Amino acid sequence: MTSTSSIMSARRTSLLGAGLVAIGPISMALYTPAMPTLVEAFGTTDGAVKLTLTSYFVGFALAQLVCGPLSDAFGRKPVAMAFLLLYLTSSILATFAPTVEFMLVARALQGVGAAVGIAVSRAIVRDQFTGEASAKIMNTIAMMLAVGPAISPTIGGFVLELSGWREIFWCMVVYGLALMIAVAFFQAETNPDPGRHHLKPRRLASNYMTLLTDPRFMSPALLIGCGLGSLYTFATILPFVLIHKVGLSPSEFGLTMVLQSGSFIVGTVLTGRLLRFVEARKLVPFGLALWVVAALLMSFLTLTQQPSIATVMAPVGLFTFALALVLPASFTESLAPFPGIAGAASSMVGFLQCGVAIVASVVIALLGDQLLGFGVVLPLVPIAGIVGYLVFKSRIPQTAAAE
């Protein structure tokens, strides 16, 4: 089903949405192979360099709560352009960072600018499409959302070895500029009813409280949050596990991450074909069953075997394959009941996935052992998502579930 307010074609919406949604995870993961190099370049510690990733996450997560409502108030296109301009400026600052402290600030600002991608990409879909039409577009967008952090380390690893860490940030500058041009010339305004009332503190608090107390939102949103939150946490842990524990070089690490992106691409292609015959929601139970298998496998192999590419990447690949089955229906179901606050709903979903990644990363950091975190903390994240999903789903009235 396509709504009567469809302004852009499904193809254009998919391409713009995919480009927008990818900027966040790409900017997060592109420089992860360079993190060990930055320790030497800035003459600092592993912990200080990891904080540059944390500062990006914090900026990215908190800005989610703002850019969605801003797009409800002023329109999707002008807000996207404003945040992308901030992203472009902060990427240039990061390129010339002389110290790790300077990099911390630049990365935080970069996270704020990149946050608009997730909020606006989903909102422009909800503005125009619902039902299975929305699920198919969300499947394309989900591919970029997951492939971004998976393929970025591969690119980052080669750029690092061929040029240096500063050139990695120049890649972000080029991407940000290209995306701004695409938004300026190809994105139509899809918000049918912008208004500043969306920014009133009481209204904003009411909108978010409506979402957080509605099981129709929380059930799929927790799946997205724990699923993509796990993927983001992989980006913070895998460089240190594969480079320090397994002994890979940055370029070898980048090539190994193709296993993650390849698994998700296979899952996304399969999901796209299945959506021609099967409703998206019927794929979710199969994806969740594979999540459980992947979590158990991750814990068992990490705690009982010597770390290797196979023991680390096999459960990661299975998890990302399963994630592709879960995301299309979850994205659509989390936004469908809330057309009047699509930007806020999209922002809250983005905040949840970033929040999960931050909490998981902090817990692993407190453990002080990346490998132990990979084998104990990360398997618990998707399991927690499944439990939350089932609990909130049981609270959805039968009439609403049928709709």
Secondary structure, DSSP 8 states (H G I E B T S, - for coil): -B-TT--S-HHHHHHHHHHHHHHHHHHHHTTGGGHHHHHHHTT--HHHHHHHHHHHHHHHHHHHHHHHHHHHHH-HHHHHHHHHHHHHHHHHHHHT--SHHHHHHHHHHHHHHHTHHHHHHHHHHHHHB-HHHHHHHHHHHHHHHHHHHHHHHHHHHHHHHHT-HHHHHHHHHHHHHHHHHHHHHH-----SS--GGGGSHHHHHHHHHHHHT-HHHHHHHHHHHHHHHHHHHHHHHHHHIIIIII---HHHHHHHTHHHHHHHHHHHHHHHHHTTTS-GGGGHHHHHHHHHHHHHHHHHHHHHS---HHHHHHHHHHHHHHHHHHHHHHHHHHHTT-GGGHHHHHHHHHHHHHHHHHHHHHHHHHHT-HHHHHHHHHHHHHHHHHHHHHHHHTTS-HHHHH-
